[in-house]
Amino acid sequence: MLPSNAVELKIFSCPLKMETDCSQRLDCNPIPGAGSNQPKFLVVGLNPGVRGGVWCQYKSLNKLKRRYIQECFAPQHEYGKFLRQLEDIIPEFRIPRTVYLTDIVKCPTIRNETPSESMVKKCHSTYWENMVQTFNPDYIIGLGGKVTKVIGGFNRHGKGVLSNRISIGNKSYWFISVPHPRYKIVYQLRTIAIEIEAALEDPEKCMVKKVLPSREDTSRRRAELERQLSDLGYQKQNHGLIRGDRRVNVAVSKDYGVRTRIYWKEKWKDDFAVIYDYKLANGPTCIVPIKALFETNYVKNKRKDYGESKDWWSGVFPLNHELTKLVLRYQNRWDMLEQLT
C-alpha cells in the first residue's frame, strides 16, 4: 500500500486527465484533497468545482492542498459553514488534525458544471479504493445523493442522516450519508451536525433499512430470482415455486450487514427451501432448507409461543445469532435446487 503522500502525488499528476471522459475539467492539476494522514473522518464531496475557481494558479501540490483547505473551510460557502458546525458539535472532528477532505472527482469542472457520469466513474474506479485503504478512516461522511449512490450504493430519500456498512477492499467501513450542505433551506446545517454526532455514537440507529432500496427494486429482484428458478424447472404457484414435490419460497430483504433480516411463514413448514436474497444490500443469496430453519432452537421456541395462529414472523438478527449463522452457511447453494427429487 502506498503512503498517503504518494497517493496524493499520483492523483496530482493523474495520467488520465486528458482523456475524453475528463473533457469537462479545468486546465489545472487534479486535487487529491487535504488533511490528516491518519484521519478519523474522511469527508467526501462530489467535486471541488464550486470552491474558488483559482486552481489553475497552483502548480505545487503543497500549495494546492493549503488552498483547498482554505476554500473548503471558507465561511462564505455552505460547505465551510457545515464543517464549522461539525467542529463545534463533535469534539473529535478537527480540521486538519483528525479529518481528511476530498472529492470523488478530483478536477474542478468548467463553469461549475456537474461532472458527467463517465467522469465520476473514471475517478472513482481509479482512485477511491486505494485512497480509502491508505487513509483507513474510522468513518466516511458522504455529502449528498450522488456521493451516497456512488460510494454507499444506495439512493438517498428524505433529509435525515443515514448510515451503512460498506466494503472497500477486504475491510468494511461505516459510511455516514448526509444531505448536501447547500440544501440548508430544506434542512438546517446544525441539525445535520447534531444527527451526525448521534450517528457516530450509535451508527446502527441510523442504518439504512426500510427506506432503501425502493419497492420497485425489490419486485425486480424477486422477478429475477423467479426467472432463475424457472430455468431450473420450477413453476410459480400460489406465491411459491414448485417442481415435482418441492416448493421453494423467495424472501428478498433490504436489511443485511451488521444486522440481518430473516423471516419465515408458518405455512412453509413442509416446503423444501427458502431463498434469502440480500443482493439489494450488497449481500449474498442463501438457499436454506426449510427443515434446517425450523429445527433451530430460536424458531422452535417462537413456534411454541405463537403456535400455528401466526401466519409469519420477522426479525433483524446480529451476525453472531443462531439464525444468521445458519442462513449464511447456505450461500449460493443452488446445487440443492438443481438436484432431482
N, C-alpha and C positions, 0 to 999 in steps of 0.2 A: 504494500500500500504506500502511495506517495505521501510525503509530508505535506502539510497544508500550504506552505509557500510554493511548492512545486505544482500543486493542483491549481493554485491561483495563476501562476505563470503560464501554465498550459492553456487556461481559458483566455488570459490576456493576449496571448499570441495565437489564438484559435486559427487552425489551418482551413476551417470550413467557411470562414466569413465571406468569401467571395462567391460562394455557390448560389444558385438561383433561389433556393429556399430562403436565403438571407437578403433578398433584394430590398426589403423594407428598412434595413439597418442604416443608421447614420454612419458617415465615414469617420469612425473613431475606433479605438481599441475596445474590445469587449470588457465588461466589468464583472469580475468574479464575485464581488461582494466585499464585505469588510467586517471586522470584529474580532472576537476571541478565537485563538487557535484551538481551544478546548471548551467550546460553548455548552452551556446547559440548555440554551434555547437557540434553535435555528429558525429564524423568521423569514418566510418566503413570499415575495410578491410575484406578479406576472412578468413585468419588465421595468427597467429604470427610465423609460422614456418620458414619464411625466415629471421627472425630478430635474429641474435645472435647464438642460439643453446646452451645456458648455463642455460636454465631454470631449469634443474634438480637440480641445486645447491641451489635453493631458497625454503625454507620451511616456510618463513614468508610472509604473504600477503603484508605487507607494503614494505618489501624489494623487493618483486617481482614487485610491482607496480612501484617503483622507477626505477628498471632495465628496465621495459617495456617502460617507458617514454624515457629513455636513448637510447634504441635500436630503437624506432620509430623515434627519433629526430636525430639519428646519421647521420652525413653528408656524410658518405661513401655509404649509401643506397639511392636509388632514392626516397623512401618514405620520408626520412628525408629532402632531398633537396626540395621535394614538399611542406612539411609542412613549411619550412623556406620561401618559395616563398609566401605562403598564409599569413604568418606573416608580410612579407614585404609589401604586397599589400593591405591587408584588416585590417584596424586599430582595429576592434573589435575581430579579431582572435588572441588570445593569449593563448599559452600552458604553464601551465595548468589552467590559470585563467578563461578562457571562453570556454575551449574546453575539451571534453572527447573523448579519443581514445579507440577504441575497435575493435573486430572482430566478425564475425558471429560464426565461430568455435573458441572455447576458448582454445583448446590444440594445441601446436605445433605438426606437424606431422613428422614421421620418414623420414629422408633424404629429408626434404623439399617437400615431395610429396603433390600433390593437394588433399585435403580431398575428400573422397568418397561422393556420393550423400546422402547416408544414414547418414553419419556423419554430413553433413551440415544440413539435415532436422531435426535431433535429437537436435542439439544445437539450431537451430533457433526456433523450436516449444517449446523447454523447457524454454528458457531464454529471447528471443528477446522482446516479448510484455511487460513483466514485467520490463525489463530494460529500455525501452523507456518511459513507463509510470512513472517510478521512476525518471529518469533524466529530462524528459519533455523538450527536447531541442526546440529551435526555428527552427533549420534546421538540417536535417540529410544529410550528404555528403557520398555517397557510391562510393567506388573505384572499377572500373572495371565491366565487363559484368556479371560475376557470382553474385556479390553482388547486382547489379541492378536487375537481374532476381528474386533473392530470396526475396529481400526487396521491390523493386518497382513494381514487377510483369510484367515487360516488357523487351524485348531484346534490347541491345544496337546495334545501327547501326551508322557507321561513328565515327568521332573523337571529335565531339563537346560536349559541356556541355548541358545536358537535365535536365528538372525539371518537377515534377508532384506532385499533392496532393495524399498522401496515407493515408489510415485509419488504425490506430492501436488502438485496444480497442474501446472506444467511442469518440476518438478525431482524427482529421486529422493533418498531418504534411507536410511541404514542404520537398520533397526529391530531392536532387540535385545529379544527376548521372554524374560522370566524368570518362574519360579513366584512366586505372590504371597507376600510375606513372612510372612503369618500361618500358612502351612503349614510352619513351621520344624521341626515334628515329623517331617515327611516328608523335609525337605531343609534342612540347616543353612545359616544366613544367610551365614556366612563362605565356605562352599563356593560359594554363588551369586555372591558378590562376586568370588571368585577366577576363576570361569568368565567373568564379565562382563569382567574385565580381559583375559583371553585373547581373548575375542570382539572387544574393541576393538582389540587388536593385529593380529588377522587375522580379520575377520568371515567370510570365505569358509569358514573351517574349521568354522564353526557353522551354515552356511547350511542352510535347510530344503530337504531333498531327498527322500529316500525315505520319510520319516516321514509327510509330509502332501502332499496330501490322502489320503483313505483309498482302499482298493481299490474300495469301492462307488462313490466319486466318479468314479474312472477308468472303471469299467464304464458308469456312467450317461452320462458324456460321450461315450464311444465309441458308445453306442447312439444318442445324439442326432445324431452325425455320420453314422451309417449310415442313419438316417431321412432326413436331408437328401439323401444320395446316392440313396436310394430314390426321392425326389421327382423326381430328375433322370433316373430310368430305370435306375439301377444295381441289380443283384440280388446278394444275398450268396451267395458260393460259395467253399468251401474257404479261409476266413479272408481272402478278398478280396472286392471288389465289382466286378461285370462288367457292361459294356454294350457289346454288339457285340464287337469285338476288343480292347476296352480293359479292363485290370484296374487297379483302384485299391486301394491299401492305406492303412490308418489307423493312425497312431502317436501315441497320446496320451501326453504327457510331463508330469511334475510339476516338472521342472527347467528353469527359464527365468529369465534375468536377467543377472547378471554372467557366469555360465557357463551354457551351454545344452546340453541333451542331444539328440544326434542318433544314430539308429541305422538300420541297414538290414539286409536279408537277401539272401543271395546269390541266392535263387530269385526275387527281384524284378527281376533284371537285364533281363528282356524285357517287363516291365509298363509301364504308361503313366505313372503318377504315384503319389506317396505324400503323404498329408496329415499334416503335422506340426502337431499341435494343442497349444498351450500355454495354453489358456484357464484351466485349473485353477491356473496360476501367474500369472494376470492378463496373459498374453501373447497373441500373435496366432495365427491359423490360417493355415498356409502350405501351398499346393498346389504341390509341387515335381515337375517332370518327372523320371522315373527316369533318362532319358538324360543330363540335365544333372548329376544327382548322381553317376552312375557315370563321368562324364568328368572329374571333378575330380581333381587330382593326388593328393590325400590318399587318396581311395577307390581310385584306380588302384594306388598303392603298397601299400595294405593288401591288395588282392586278389592282388597278386603274392606277398605274404607267406603268405597263407593259402589261396590258390587257391580251388577250389570245395569244399574239405574242411570249411570253416567255414560253418555254417548262417546265423549272424548276427553282427553286430559293433556295439558300442555305445560311445559316449564322451561326455564333457562338455567342451565347447569354449568358449573365451572369445569375446567379441563380435567381435574382430578376426580370427578364424580364417576360413580359406577356406570351410569348410563352413557356419559360422554366417552369413556374409555371403550365401552362395548361398541358404540356406533363407529368410532374412528378405527376400530380394529378391522372393519369390513370395507375399507376404502377400495373403490374400483373393483369390487368382486362381481363383475359382470359374468364371470365364468359360471357362477351358480345359476344364473338365469338362462344361460345357453345350454346347460345340460338337459337332456331329455328326461321326462318324467317316467 
